[in-house]
Amino acid sequence: MSQVKETLPQRGKAGSTMMDSEAHEKRPPMLTSSNQDLSPHIAGVGDMKHYLCGYCAAFNNVAITYPVQKILFRQQLYGIKTRDAVLQLRKDGFRNLYRGILPPLMQKTTTLALMFGLYEDLSRLLHKHVSSAPEFATRSVAALLAGTTEAILTPFERVQTLLQDHKHHDKFTNTYQAFRALRCHGIAEYYRGMVPILFRNGFGNVLFFGLRGPIKESLPTATTYSAHLVNDFICGGVLGAVLGFLSFPINVVKARIQSQIGGPFLSLPMVFKTIWIERDRKLINLFRGAHLNYHRSLISWGIINATYEFLLKIV
């Protein structure tokens, strides 16, 4: 009897080793039965591959596109033309060109790590525990939850807005000083502008993850790594550009809300109404800078999606 007891743990250990090896070689299935053992699923959730790839993709993107983003921000905040925004940056000098890059670098890398990682983990969990629901529904819910979770990082986007606004150049010179300047106004001040971020991230994620697959399938079949890279860039770029254009008015309102320090917390409709009146009630003025945002999003999300999918294949 004692020999049998000793044999069973050894057999279990050998089986565990085989399962670990197989899990490393292939991705765990998205759909699981309700009576399946929980341990393989926990191992899949613990896999940090999607978080790491999302983080690296964001870092690569921010480093390349930050100057363009800064021009776009000035247009969103002040409603000026591209040429005038570029002249503002030239006047600020090269020394200030990458001023404020630390908050978006910290925010974007963490946000995209959560976006891709949580989406994968939540998709598995929902498929496991709500197996009767259609896959489209569970994936949409997973994307929505992942997007809204990203809103916890609003303080980084808040500080980025303040550092990019030249009206605050004389108040603080770095990220630490900007965070410190908000502290006396209470914790709520760090989360000013959170509502438009929730709308943008939540519904943007649903559309991004829902349409990414169908768009890639409609492209010519890739047979080489370079062809896959091009397809991933096109797929991510087109989606990012369209979603960036659709969410542009939300970002205009967010920029206005977050450029304020202290004072009352105005609602999203109220701020939108103020901007609408300031810009002569013309839709074209509300979308001033949208063309630059379209091209920036095309490049940014092309880089992000291509980098993410490439890293998934080699990690």
GIURJO-V997459 format. One record per residue. N is the residue number from 1. NEAR is the number of other C-alpha atoms within 12 Angstrom. D_FIRST is the distance of its C-alpha to the first C-alpha in whole Angstrom. Layout:
BEGIN
N/NEAR/D_FIRST  N/NEAR/D_FIRST
END
This chain:
BEGIN
1/7/0  2/8/4  3/9/5  4/10/5  5/11/6  6/12/9  7/13/10  8/14/11  9/14/13  10/14/15  11/14/16  12/14/17  13/14/19  14/14/20  15/14/21  16/17/23  17/15/25  18/15/26  19/21/28  20/22/29  21/16/31  22/17/32  23/22/33  24/17/35  25/13/37  26/14/38  27/24/39  28/26/37  29/21/38  30/26/41  31/24/40  32/23/36  33/19/35  34/16/34  35/10/31  36/14/30  37/12/27  38/17/30  39/16/28  40/27/30  41/32/33  42/20/33  43/23/33  44/30/36  45/27/38  46/20/37  47/23/39  48/22/42  49/29/44  50/34/46  51/30/47  52/29/48  53/34/50  54/38/52  55/33/52  56/34/54  57/38/56  58/37/57  59/32/58  60/28/60  61/34/62  62/34/63  63/25/64  64/22/66  65/31/68  66/32/69  67/28/72  68/31/73  69/38/71  70/40/73  71/38/76  72/42/75  73/43/74  74/39/78  75/38/79  76/40/77  77/39/78  78/31/81  79/33/82  80/24/84  81/25/84  82/26/82  83/17/85  84/18/85  85/31/82  86/26/82  87/18/85  88/27/83  89/29/80  90/17/83  91/14/85  92/21/82  93/14/81  94/14/78  95/12/77  96/23/76  97/26/75  98/29/71  99/31/72  100/38/69  101/34/67  102/26/64  103/33/63  104/37/63  105/33/61  106/27/58  107/30/59  108/36/59  109/34/56  110/33/54  111/39/55  112/40/54  113/35/51  114/37/50  115/44/52  116/42/50  117/36/46  118/38/47  119/40/48  120/37/45  121/36/42  122/33/44  123/39/44  124/35/41  125/29/40  126/32/43  127/30/42  128/29/38  129/21/39  130/22/42  131/22/42  132/16/44  133/17/47  134/16/49  135/22/48  136/21/52  137/20/51  138/31/48  139/35/49  140/30/53  141/33/51  142/37/49  143/37/52  144/33/54  145/33/51  146/35/51  147/36/55  148/31/55  149/30/53  150/36/55  151/34/58  152/27/56  153/34/58  154/35/61  155/34/62  156/37/62  157/42/64  158/39/66  159/44/67  160/42/68  161/44/70  162/45/72  163/40/72  164/46/73  165/38/76  166/30/79  167/20/81  168/22/78  169/20/78  170/14/80  171/19/78  172/24/75  173/26/74  174/25/70  175/30/67  176/20/66  177/20/70  178/34/70  179/31/66  180/20/68  181/25/71  182/30/69  183/19/67  184/14/70  185/19/70  186/16/67  187/16/64  188/22/65  189/30/67  190/35/65  191/32/64  192/41/67  193/39/67  194/36/64  195/26/65  196/35/66  197/38/63  198/30/61  199/29/63  200/32/63  201/36/60  202/31/58  203/28/60  204/36/61  205/39/57  206/30/57  207/31/59  208/38/58  209/37/55  210/25/56  211/25/58  212/31/57  213/19/55  214/16/58  215/23/61  216/29/59  217/16/58  218/15/62  219/19/62  220/16/63  221/17/59  222/16/58  223/11/57  224/12/57  225/17/56  226/16/60  227/18/60  228/25/57  229/29/59  230/26/62  231/32/61  232/39/58  233/34/62  234/31/64  235/37/61  236/38/61  237/34/64  238/31/66  239/37/63  240/36/64  241/30/68  242/26/68  243/35/66  244/38/68  245/29/71  246/25/70  247/31/69  248/38/72  249/37/73  250/35/70  251/42/70  252/43/74  253/39/73  254/40/70  255/39/72  256/37/75  257/39/73  258/42/71  259/37/74  260/30/75  261/31/74  262/21/75  263/15/76  264/14/75  265/24/73  266/23/74  267/19/73  268/28/72  269/18/75  270/17/77  271/28/77  272/26/77  273/21/80  274/20/82  275/30/81  276/23/82  277/15/85  278/17/86  279/22/85  280/14/88  281/15/86  282/15/85  283/18/82  284/16/83  285/26/83  286/35/80  287/34/78  288/31/80  289/37/78  290/38/76  291/27/77  292/33/75  293/38/72  294/30/72  295/26/72  296/35/70  297/38/67  298/32/67  299/34/67  300/38/64  301/40/62  302/35/62  303/37/61  304/43/58  305/43/57  306/37/58  307/36/56  308/38/53  309/33/52  310/28/53  311/25/50  312/25/48  313/18/48  314/14/48  315/19/45
END
